Amino acid sequence: MIYTVTLNPSVDYIVEVDNFDVGKLNRTSFETKYPGGKGINVSRVLSRLGIKTRALGFLGGFTGEYIERYLQNEGIETDFIKVDEDTRINVKLKTDIETEINGQGPRINDEQLSDLVKQIGCLTFDDILVLAGSMPSSLPASFYTQMTEMCSQKGCKVVVDTSGKSLLDVVPYQPFLVKPNHHELSEIFGVDITSVDDSTFYGKKLIELGAQNVIVSMGGNGALFLNKEIALLAEVPKGEVKNSVGAGDSVVAGFIGSVDMKTDLETAFLNGVSAGTATAFSSDLCTVEDVEKIKENVKLHVL
């Protein structure tokens, strides 16, 4: 079973306003809402690809109830820890200049955190755990590191998709996969990464530090897959990018879903990149049909 953890999920409220006028009454030309959070996105894509998944994390209030119902209606198993305050709402205003307003999220107390740790502690070597996204300020900064260490010792595959020091701290505990983009890789090592060669060099450093596999997403320049045995470059087709937010999460879902189905890593990487590209070219997360169409035009090169 693939478990995803989203520590600070959200209801993402998307509004489009023509000719937005500050300080005046504005009316939307389009609006929608859906569950937000990197782990939740991974679960949603896995479900669309026909792969069983269970979403973990923290939910509270009417917004939390909305997220849980939404996921269950999509066939996703949920086992969220209930918290006292409402799950946050993030507002994304699309107008001449796109603007985002993100809520802070509820406070997590020690008992609630302990309940989540107990859930994760029940995972076995047959399971895959995806830790994705940022952490609420009320949680210890070492949470991802502790969970990676605990699960890796039991043989459970751990995927970590976060950035900065949080990512660097988990690498010595041999996560199965880490997935920085090239901007995050630049931040981690304090350098300006501008080429495939740069991304390859610094991605391999994460392997040297302990990561088993690394995917570096590079936007329109494709993606890299690295481990001790192989280095692959995925060349992706050109297209209009409509949804960059969920693209990286779709890469993780396509890759780890394939691994769960016992696919070889090269094919899993192809499937992951195809899912990420399909989402980038869609207004929503990718579908199976989208992924299959894109896959025909993704080319893998051995470096």
Summary of the structure (lengths in Angstrom):
residues: 303
radius of gyration: 18.8
end to end distance: 32.6
largest distance: 59.4
contacts: 1046
relative contact order: 0.12
helix: 40%
strand: 23%
